[in-house]
């Protein structure tokens, strides 16, 4: 601003702060911007979380199919016995594959939403199941008579690029949409 302009302001009893183009201080602007960014951040987090949850559910179907495809099928019945020695249940070939399900939940450490794919067991649901995958643990970890076959981890490794791409794209789209809404 020219000195003449400042001189005219002083003559009418005003200062530079009274001029409409410079009346807002940088601190006020900074505070307002921060406030708007906090609002946008909260909205974006909510939108992104919702979109990521939706994308996780969408991704779970193909991951479930990949796990089922990798699940080994034993050629004869598997028998489970009680401690007393009495026969508790007989599982037919393909039972473990049929027991694979999608579970919604949260990660224990962060409470972040999570989707799990794996065998459903009677212990999970508290009732008898036609397709109980209780023995998946023994297949994936192995026993004294059987080498481990971690088919679930192999399916997960194969699906990881697809999972990251799909969820990443959903998160990016949600953020972009929220930014456009806020502008």
N, C-alpha and C positions, 0 to 999 in steps of 0.2 A: 504494500500500500504506500501511496505517496505521502510525503510529509504534509502536503497541502490538505489532503483528505483528513488526516489525523487532527490537523489544526482546526478544520471546520467542525469536526465532532466536538472538540474541546470548547469551541465558541458557543455551541448550543447546549453545553452542559452534559455531554455524553462522553463515554470513553470507548475504547476499542472493544470492550466486552459487551457494550450495548448494541453493537452492530449486528444485524440479524445473520450475517454470513459467518461470523466468528464468535457468536455468543455461547456456543457449546464448547466446553473444554475437551481436550483430548482424553482426560480421565473419564469424563462423563460418557464420551463416545465408546471408549474402551469398555466401560462397565456395561453399557447397553449391548454392545456386541457380544461380550461374554455371556450376558443373560440370554440373548437370543441363541447363541451357540449351545448353551446348556439345555434350553428347550428343545432345540433341534437334535441334540445328542440323545436326550431321553426318548424323544419320539422315534428316532432312528434305531436306537437299541431295541425298543419294543417291537418295531416293525421288522427289524432284522431277525430278532429272536423268533418271532412268529413265522417268518418266511423260512428260516433255517429249520424250524420244527417241521413245517410242511414238507420241505425238501427232504428231510431225513425220513419221513414217512414214505415219500415217493421213492426214495432210493432203496428202502428196506425190501421192497418186493423183488427186484432183480438180485439183491444180495441173498435173500432167502432162497431163490431159485438156484443160485450158484452154490450155496451151502448144501442144498438138497442133492445137486448133481455130484458133489464131491463125497457125500455121505456113503460109506461102504455098506453093502448089503451082504449079510452073512447068508450062506446057502442052506442053513437049517435053523430050526427053532433055538432060541436062547431061553434057558430056564433060570428062574430066580428062586432061591430057597430061603426060608426063615432060619434063624439061629437054631431052632429046634430040629432042623433038617427036613421039615415039611415043605413041599413044593408051594411056593407063593404065587408064581405067575409064569406063563409061557408066552414068549414074544416071537411072533412069526417073522420070517425074512421081510425086510422093508419097513419094519416097525419104526426103527430109528429115523429113517428118512421122513416118514409120515408125522413123527413127533416134532419136527422142526417148526418153530413158530417165531413170530415177531413180538417182542415185548417192549413196551414203552416204559421209561423210567427216568431216573436222574443218576448222574455220577455221584458216588459217595463222597468224593473229595471236594467237589466244587458245586454240587447241586445243579450242574448244568444239565439241560435236557439231553436225553440219550435214547437211542433205539438199540435194542439187543436182538440178535438172531441166534437161536440155538434150540436145544431140545426142551420140550415141556415135560415136566415130571409130575408124578402124583404129589410129591412134596411141595411143588410150586403152587398147585391149585387146591390141595387139601382134599382131594377126592380121587376116586379110581378113574384112570384114563384108559381108553382103548389102546392108544398109542403112547406108551410111557417111555421116555428116552433116558431113564435113570442110568443106563450103562454107558452113555456117551463118554463119561469121565474116564472109564477104563480103556476105551478105545483111543481117546486123545492122549492120555498119559501113559498108557501101556500097563502091563502087569508082569509078574514073574514069568508068565508063559506066552506073552505077546508083546511085540515091539509097539511103541507109540505110533499112532496114525493121526496126526493133528490136522484132519481134513478141514476143520472150521477155520483155523489160521491160514491154511493155503487158499481157501475161498476168499477170505478177507483180504489177503495180499493181492490176489488177482483183481478184486473189486475196488481197491483203494483209489486208483486213478479216477475211476468213474465216480466214486463217492465224493472225492475232493472237487472234481470238476462240477458236478451237479450242485452240491451244497455251496461251493464258492460262487457259482453263477447266481444262485438264488440270493445269497447275501449281498452281492454286488448290485443286483437289480433292485433289491429292497432299499439299499442305501441311496442309490441314484434316484429312486422314486421319492424318497423322503426329502432329499436335497431339493428336488424340483418343487415339491409341495411347499417347502419353507421359503423358497425364493419368490 
